[in-house]
């Protein structure tokens, strides 16, 4: 089993948040589910730049951390849906605030991030 070289430290809320949200697609997954995209196939189509394996791994991590609930329906073909838990819903204002910050600073950030200054 893989062991991290740097020990896990959760001494403050920011470290805890970063540990739970560590993963390129987790915020996009939460946002997509918040906006009504609940089935894995729909999620994969919405986030098509990510591999199915990575999305499935991060969805499972979000379930394990208590941010998502995975519903498996007893039918054929198999039907799976995800929904936000109360803990997951509590992240929505944080995501909205972060998005607003990005929009408010778009002009400066694009010059720093994009090749040739945007």
N, C-alpha and C positions, 0 to 999 in steps of 0.2 A: 504494500500500500504506500502511496505517496505521502511523504512527510515534508512540510514546509521547512525551509532553511531558516526563515525568520519567524520567531515565535509569535503567535497570535496575541495581540494585546487589545483588550476592550475596556480600557480604563476610563474612557469618556464616551459620551453619546455619539460624537462624530465618528470615532473608530468603529463603533457598533453599527452605525448607519452605513458606513463604507463597506464593512464586511458583508452585510446583508445585501446591499445593492451592487456589489462587485460583479460586473459582467456587462459587456457592451450593450446587450439588448434588454436588460431587465426593466428599465424605465419605459422603453417602447412597448414591451409586453404588457406592463401594468396599464399604460395609457390606452393601448388598443382594447384591452378587456374592459376598461372603464367606458370606452366609447361603443361597447356593444358587440365587439368581435370576440366570440366566445369559443368557437370550435377550432381545433388545432389546424385544420386545413385552411380556414379563413386567415388565421394568424400567420401561417407560413406564406400565404399569398401576399398579405399586407407587408410583411417584413422579408421580402424575397431576397434581399442582399445577404441574409443570414442563412447558414445551412440548417436543415431540418434537425440534425443532431444537436447543434448548439442551442437552438430554440427549445427543443425538448428537454435538454439538460437544465437550462435556465428556468423553464416553467416548473420542472420538478423541484429545483432549489427554492423557488418562490412558494411552492406548496409546502415544502419542508419547513420554511421559515414562518409559515402561518399567514402569508400575505394573500395567497390564492387558495380557493377550494376547487378541487377537481371532482366533477360529477361524472361517473361512468354509468350509463343507462344499460339496463339488462335487456338488450335487443340485438338483433342481427340485421344489417351490419352494425358493428359496435358504434356507439355514439358517445362522445366525450365532450364535455363543456367545462370551461373555467369561469369562475366568478371571483370577484374581490371579496375578501373577508373584511370585517370592520377595521382590522389592522391595516389591510391593504388600502382601503378607502381613505384612511387617515393620511396616506402619502399624496393624495391628489392635490391638496393645497400646496404642498412642497413642490410638486412637479410643475404646477401652474406658476408658482413664484419663480422657479428656476427658468422656465420658458420666458417669462416676462423679462427677467434679467438679461437673457440672451438677446431678446428683441431690442431692449433699450440700449444695448451695447454692440449691436450688430455692426455698425460702421467701423468701429475701432477694431473689433475682434476679427472681422473678415480680412482686414488689412494685415493682421498679424498671422492669421492661420492659412489663408489661401495663397497659392503660388502667385507671384507677381503682384501681390497686394490686392487681389480681388479684381 
